[in-house]
Amino acid sequence: MKILIQEQDYTAALDAVRPLTIERKLNEPSICRFWLAFRPGQLGDSSGNQSISVTGDDGTLYFTG
């Protein structure tokens, strides 16, 4: 799985304790929830309203927002 935020790869920062979830409901927007855990010196940006994409290892697109 690959997580891109503003075209930067944040996959390594995915918090393994809390699983990534994608929630889909009929006639409602999809919701993707995940947590990032940064170590000192790792890339991190706290600004909001950034584009996100979640793709599988085989290139399947699971979420964009």
trRosetta pair geometry for C-beta under 8 A, 3 or more apart (Angstrom, degrees):
i j d omega theta_ij theta_ji phi_ij phi_ji
1 11 6.7 166 103 -132 71 112
1 14 7.9 37 96 -39 118 168
1 20 7.4 -171 152 42 159 153
1 54 6.7 -7 -171 -172 104 90
1 55 7.2 160 -154 86 55 43
1 56 5.9 -38 -98 -119 65 45
1 57 6.5 -55 -44 -41 35 77
1 62 7.9 -24 -135 12 102 144
2 9 6.4 -56 -164 -133 98 99
2 11 5.1 -60 -133 -68 52 133
2 54 7.4 164 82 -153 51 45
2 55 5.0 -11 56 62 99 91
2 56 7.8 12 16 93 80 2
2 57 7.5 122 -22 -86 92 49
3 9 7.3 106 75 -159 57 55
3 10 4.9 -61 100 72 106 88
3 11 5.0 149 29 -80 82 62
3 14 6.1 127 8 -68 143 113
3 20 7.7 -155 -76 -103 128 149
3 34 6.9 -119 -112 89 151 163
3 52 7.3 -19 -168 -164 85 94
3 53 7.7 166 -152 85 42 49
3 54 5.6 -8 -103 -105 72 78
4 7 5.8 6 178 -117 119 23
4 8 6.6 143 -155 62 71 31
4 9 5.9 -37 -98 -92 74 51
4 10 7.1 145 -113 15 21 84
4 52 7.0 155 85 -155 58 45
4 53 4.8 -2 56 55 105 92
4 54 7.9 -166 24 -74 70 35
4 55 7.6 19 0 6 109 104
5 8 5.9 -34 69 60 70 87
5 10 5.2 20 9 -10 109 134
5 45 7.8 -168 117 55 128 114
5 50 5.3 54 -179 119 92 130
5 51 7.3 158 -155 85 47 51
5 52 5.4 -10 -103 -102 74 77
6 45 7.8 -25 28 62 141 152
6 50 4.7 -59 -46 -168 102 118
6 51 6.0 114 -81 49 50 81
7 51 7.8 32 -30 78 71 114
8 43 6.8 -118 163 136 139 151
9 12 7.4 61 132 1 97 90
10 13 4.9 -55 -175 43 81 115
10 14 7.1 111 130 -51 82 74
10 36 6.0 -44 171 -114 125 132
10 43 7.7 -119 -101 89 81 110
11 14 6.0 -26 -166 -15 41 114
12 42 7.9 -144 102 -142 113 131
13 36 4.4 24 132 -160 111 98
13 37 6.1 -174 -176 58 71 48
13 38 5.6 -2 -139 -83 122 66
13 42 6.3 143 -90 156 114 145
13 43 7.8 -108 -47 68 141 80
13 44 7.6 151 -132 -87 158 89
14 20 6.7 -41 -154 -50 126 115
14 34 6.2 -46 -135 176 93 126
14 35 7.6 96 -162 78 54 54
14 36 6.4 -54 -96 -107 33 63
14 37 7.7 8 121 22 17 84
15 18 5.2 26 102 37 116 93
15 34 7.4 160 37 173 88 76
15 35 3.9 -28 30 96 135 101
15 36 6.2 -167 -25 -118 92 8
15 37 4.2 101 -90 -22 89 107
17 35 7.7 -39 64 70 88 135
17 37 7.9 73 16 -40 105 144
18 34 7.3 150 107 -152 102 48
18 35 4.6 55 63 18 134 127
20 32 7.2 -3 -175 -172 95 89
20 33 7.1 172 -153 88 51 53
20 34 4.1 -4 -110 -93 86 112
20 54 7.1 163 170 -134 145 147
21 32 7.3 174 91 -149 50 46
21 33 5.0 0 56 54 94 97
21 34 7.5 173 23 -66 56 68
22 30 6.4 2 -176 178 92 112
22 31 7.3 164 -155 86 46 48
22 32 4.9 -11 -104 -102 79 79
22 54 7.2 -150 -69 66 127 150
22 62 6.1 -144 -40 157 164 107
22 63 5.3 -150 -115 -62 129 129
23 30 6.7 162 81 -161 52 62
23 31 4.5 -8 55 59 104 98
23 32 7.8 -169 19 -74 69 34
23 33 7.5 26 -5 -1 107 104
24 30 4.9 -17 -97 -111 78 95
25 28 4.2 7 80 46 106 124
30 63 6.4 -149 125 -126 135 97
30 65 7.4 -135 82 -69 96 122
32 52 6.8 -155 76 114 140 137
32 54 6.2 -179 -147 -8 150 138
32 63 4.5 96 -69 176 141 163
32 65 6.3 -170 22 9 118 139
36 44 7.6 162 125 -119 133 97
38 42 4.4 -155 -159 73 89 123
38 43 7.7 -128 -129 73 121 38
38 44 4.6 -16 -92 -70 164 132
39 42 5.0 91 54 -19 69 121
45 50 7.6 85 101 -50 125 159
47 50 6.7 97 99 -44 89 114
51 64 7.3 -8 -172 -171 94 86
51 65 7.2 172 -150 95 55 38
52 63 7.1 -13 116 119 99 104
52 64 7.0 166 88 -153 59 41
52 65 5.1 -8 56 62 99 83
53 61 6.8 -50 -168 -143 107 97
53 63 6.8 172 -149 92 43 62
53 64 4.8 -3 -104 -105 84 79
53 65 8.0 164 -78 22 48 57
54 61 7.8 110 80 -164 53 55
54 62 4.6 -54 101 69 99 107
54 63 4.2 27 35 46 109 100
54 64 7.9 -148 23 -65 65 45
55 59 6.2 -20 177 -151 123 30
55 60 6.4 156 -162 78 72 43
55 61 5.3 -36 -104 -101 88 53
55 62 6.5 171 -104 10 28 85
56 59 6.7 -31 72 39 80 21
56 60 4.1 14 29 51 122 96
56 62 6.3 99 -38 -35 86 112
61 64 6.6 -6 179 -38 119 104
